[in-house]
């Protein structure tokens, strides 16, 4: 990638899948996203109809905006595009640090919505993808709920519902990026309000990810969920995942050696349009073709933005 990456080499020793306490390591709120993340002005690896811009351009065009408690990341929604020109201006930011085992909690008020949209919050290493794995935490396309969380790895990593203690549904079992069109091994959240317009209508919520030596666990709590743990809701200086209940996704190492398939990964937040997934499953209920919609209908992307209250990393 285009920036120097600080690798965190301190990893946790093996511990139980759902019984660990963690202390705050990094907090990103408002302006600290601008210093802790890099805008990646790169060609979209998923071949979307976007033009990822650098931080200076993103700020100047209000595609990135911060206040004391808010980060906004969005696509342009005013420009009609030339079919032969670059895609719609959008943003992709990547953490300057890479993180190993621990917990991340993102508090999202609004995620991008609309036909052609493909927002994601995920993590991966910056070189030799996917030798050190990829963890897709929030991802979906074209407003199609629920959220899907997915692992992408090299060969030799599979999941089985019979060994996973979770509330979500295992949709695909082979994490190997070279099979099944790189669909990975994914779990669908058991709540429709985990993604898209239904997520936004309730003011969003929290996504938490725990990485251990033997499991990768993910939780989702809607904004109006009375069961949100106090340490999650309040952004506490320490969290205890043992008190969070059963995760919606519980990826385990029964048939996947996590020490060889995953490593330190950078956190990424981005919004692409069309591309390998959103473009290939573009619904007939959406206008025009995916690319023509992106090119010709800028006002349709007014709600294609992230509103993020905070991101905290614990180890």
Order of alpha helices (4+ residues) and beta strands (2+ residues): beta-beta-alpha-beta-beta-alpha-beta-beta-beta-beta-beta-beta-beta-beta-beta-beta-alpha-beta-beta-alpha-beta-beta-alpha-beta-alpha-alpha-beta
